[in-house]
Amino acid sequence: MQLETLTLTVQDHIATVRLNRPDKANAMNATMWQDIRLAFDWIDGQVDARVAVLDGEGRHFTAGIDLAMMMGLAPQIQDPCDGRTREALRRVILDMQDTLTSLERCRKPVLAAIHGACVGGGIDLICCADMRYCSADAYFSIKEIDIGMVADVGTLQRLPKLIGSQGLVRELAYTGRRVEATEAQQIGLVNRVYDSREALQAGVHELAATIAAKSPLSIRGTKEQLNYARDHSVADGLNYIATWNAAMLMSEDLSKAMMAGKGATPAFRN
């Protein structure tokens, strides 16, 4: 798939999505926002892709939203009626939210591999991934507060559920301070810190390969259930999984896994 601001490849059932504006520290311009949604919608429907890895080209994962994009919004939404101008801005924000939600909507697990800076909109982006890993040089910042705005595309909604501390999220959101890689692991923002970018990419792709070898039907169902359980009560989640497995449990993947024998890896269809 050809995209202007990303590269996208699929090999050995692993889709690799790479932010590709290295000369701009992978700042997220208008085209990149659209490309991200196109990429993950495509991965969702691409049967050969069982898992996705998201990383960035160049020195940084991403510097967040491109400020030139923000400065260019006013002429695009302007209307003689103030109410219609505000309505247009709301629609822009909702569309940007939907772009990042495409990572959650994608049925395949998304692993974020983060190096260098991950700030502002980058935090919104990685909060939508299933898992996050980083190299030792990575740092994170909810930078919106420093440009006089409220983060509006997911960080304030998703981050409290990821790290489980309202107080810490509020500290980070109110101050915009940097969180270095070690602290990011300590608070649960990332699963693991790797010594270098090379080790990060190798380690994340090894994890992705492990996931890709599992039953694709079961992996997709597991992601569905985890996302649902996050936003619903335990009782609701239990009811949903009972209905889900009543429909999905008796699959050929179950038979293959049970017949494979101890230590053997069954070959699953996509």
N, C-alpha and C positions, 0 to 999 in steps of 0.2 A: 504494500500500500504506500503510495507516494504522498507525503505530507510536507508542508513548507517549513515547519519549525520543529519537527520531530523526525527521528528515524524509527522505523518499525521493522523488525525481522522476526521470523519464526523458525526455530531450529530445535529438533528433538523435543517437540511439543511445548517449548518455552518461547513465549513471545517477549521480546525485549523492546521496550519503549524508551527512547532516549531523548530528553530535552536537548534541542540542538540550536541554541543561539549563544555559543560560547563567547563571542565577542561582546555580548550584552549580559554576561553572567547568567544566561538563560532566563532573563527577565520575561515575564509572561505577558506578551502583547496580545492584541485582539485575535490575531491569527492563531497563536498558540492555544488560547482558550478554546477555540473551535476545533483545532487539531486534536487536543486531548480527548474531547468527547468523541470525535470521529474514530480515533484509535481504539478506545476501549469499547465502543459500540461494535466495532469491527471484530475485536478479539472475542467479545461475547458470542458472536455468531460464527466465528471461525472454528470449525470442528477440530482442526489439527492443533489448536492452541489450548493447552490444558491449564496453564499457569502463566502469569505475566510478571516481568521484572521491570520496574521503573527506575531509571537513573538519569544522570545528566552529563553532558559533554563539557569538557573544559575544566576550569579551576573550581567551579562551584556548582552545586546542585541547582539552586535557583535563587536569584535576588528578589523573588516575589513579583508582584504585579508591576508591569512596565509603567512608570510614571507618565510617559508620553501618552499612553493609552488613556490614563485617567484625565489628563489635561485636554484630550481630544473629545471627551464625552459630551461636554456642554453643547457644542454645535449640533451634535447628532440628535440630542433629545429636545432641543429647544422648540418651544411652541408659544404662540402669543398667549395662550391660556396656561396659567401657572399650574393648575390642576393636571392638565395633560402633560406638561413637562415632568411633573413629579411621577405621574403614572408611567411615563416612558422610562424614567430612571429606575423605578421599581422593577420593571420588566427586564431591564439590563441586569440588575442584581440577581433576580430569579434565574435568568439564563446562565449567569456565571456559576451560581450555586448548582444548577443542573449539570454543568460541565464536570464539576468535581464529583458529584454524586454518581456520574457514570462509572467511576471506579468501584463504588459499592454495588451499583446495578449490574456490573459485569459479573457473570456467574463464576468466572475463574478467579482464584486467589491472586491478589496483587501484592508483590513484595517490593517495598521501596528501598533502594540502596543509595544512601545519602552521603555526600562528601562536601567539604567546604561549607559555604553558606547555605542555609535553608531558612529563609526569613519571610515574614509577611504572608503573601499568598502561598508560599511554599509550605508553611505550616498547615494551612487549609487543605492543601493538596495531599500531604502525607497522612493527615488524619483520616483520609478516605481509604488508605491502603489497608490491607489485612494485617501486614506486619511491616515493621520498620527496622532497618539495620543501618549502621553508619561506620565511617572510618574515624580514626582518632582525631583528624583535623576538622571534623564537622562541628558546626555550632548552629543554634536555633534561636529565633527571636520573633515574638509577636510584635512586629515592627509598626503595625498600623497606628498605634498610639502616638508614635513619634512624628507622624504626618497629620495628626489631628483628626483621625477618623476612628470609627468603631469597626473592628474586623467583622465582615458581614457575609462571608461565604463558607462558614463552617467551623472555624477554630473554636469559637466560644460555645458551640453546641456539642462538638465531638470530643474536644480535648478533655473536658471533665470526666467523660466516660472512659477515656483511655488511661488516664493517670490516677483517677479516683480521689483527687484532692481539690475541692473547691477553693480552699485557701491558696494553694500553690498556683492554680490556674489564674486566680485573681491577681496574685503577685506578678506573674509573668505578663498578664494582659495590661495591668495598670502601669508597669514600669518599662516594658519592652526590653528588659535586660537579656543578655546573652546566656544561653544554656550550653555549656560545653558538652562534648560527647560523653564524658564520664558521668556527669550529672543526668544527662538525658537517659542513660541506662538505669541509673539509680531510681529515677522517678517513674520509669516504665514507659517512657516515650519511645525508646528503641529497645529491641530485644537483645542486641549484642553490639559491641564495638570491636571493630577490626583494626589492626595496626596500620594498615595502609589501604589506599584505594584499590590496589590490585588484589589484596587479600579480601577486601569487601566484596568485590565483584565475583571472585572465585567462590567465596563462601556462600553468597546469596544464590548463585547459580547452582551450587551443589544442593542447597535446600530446595530450590525450584525443581531440580531433577528428581529429588525424592518425592515431592508432591505429584509431579507429572507421572510417576510410575504407579500411583494409586488409582483406584477406580474413579474415572472421571465423573460418573453419575453420583457416586458417594461424596466426592469432593464438592461438586456443585450443590448438592443437598446440604452438606455441612455448612457451607457459607451462607446459604439461605436461612438455615436455622439459627446460626450465630447472630446474623444481622437482625432477625426477627426478635430473638430473645433479648438483645440489647435494649430494644425499644418497647418491650411488653412485659407483663408480669410473668412470674414463673408458671402460674396456672395456664396462662394463655400460651406460653411456649410449649408446655407439655401437651396441651391439646393439639397444637399445630403439628408437632413432631409425630403424634399418634396418627393423625390424618395423613401426613406426608408419607410415613413408612407403610401405612396401609396401602398406599398407591405405589410406592417405589421400592419397597424392600425386596420383593421377590423378583429380582433382576438376574440377568445372566452374569453380571459382575459378582454377585453373591455366590453363585454356583462355581464360577471360575476360581474365586478366592478360596473357597472351602475345599476345592478339589486339587488345588495347586500343591499341597503337601508342605510339610514343615521346611521353612527356609527357601522355598521356591517363590519366584516372582511371576504371578500370572500376567498374561498379555491381555489387556483390555482394549475393547473398541473405544473410539472417541465418543 
